[in-house]
């Protein structure tokens, strides 16, 4: 008897109708496990995508907060640049002079000195 | 079932699968690994009988245990299938999966005998020879009466129809069907018995 003939006989003798239930059950069970595996893989992939999206989006969400902080920070008094003439005009009738290098000048009231000297 | 017994049957030679299936194993296992349901149906169709016969030998003729292990094997394959380039390697992997499934099912079923097993584990178990099932079917066929053997060979090897066999044997078709069923059961029982007592 050849190997092929033995296989044919074994398949017929051992794999008859008695195995029909086991055949069907193992097929269905395997297919269910396969679907669960696929679903698990899809769920894992979805989780990774969501996690990646969160990682990418979170710093962007924080950025507006820092912008707000930056805008709120310069709440210091505002300065307005004026000319020498505008400055002198603020003190009419007073004797005064700007002393020092440009950019570091000080306004000195000359009549006050006089008063002090007196 | 003892560890020695499960390890030893790994060397068992069972009838080879068709070359067509062998050549397509790389594609089949790749699809299986991707979770392709059609691939699983194909795999199930190709390997069901082969795995069942392997597990019958592993469980030493205990068909109930072999069927439980078979269910578990298909579940495990579905859960952890991966790609294989050659049929030989794939079959080796399947044998490991099936053997582990049989061992785990055996543990569950035979917890009651665990102590007995512990006492007998050290003893060298008599294990089936290589090609045990092939030898057993040949041996069991030789035990049949010539007319019975002719009937079985005509039906399962030569592909004769029941009608042809009834003409050849001078029996009614119903009688041929009945004798074939009885002979098939007899052969099955003899093979399982021999596996148990081997």
Interface residues (C-beta under 8 A of the other chain):
Chain A: X1 X3 X4 X5 X6 X7 X8 X9 X10 X11 X12 X13 X14 X15 X16 X18 X19 X22 X23 X25 X26 X27 X29 X30 X31 X32 X33 X34 X35 X36 X37 X38 X41
Chain B: X15 X16 X35 X37 X40 X41 X44 X48 X49 X52 X53 X56 X67 X70 X71 X74 X75 X77 X78 X79 X133 X134 X137 X138 X141 X152 X155 X156 X157 X184 X187 X188 X191
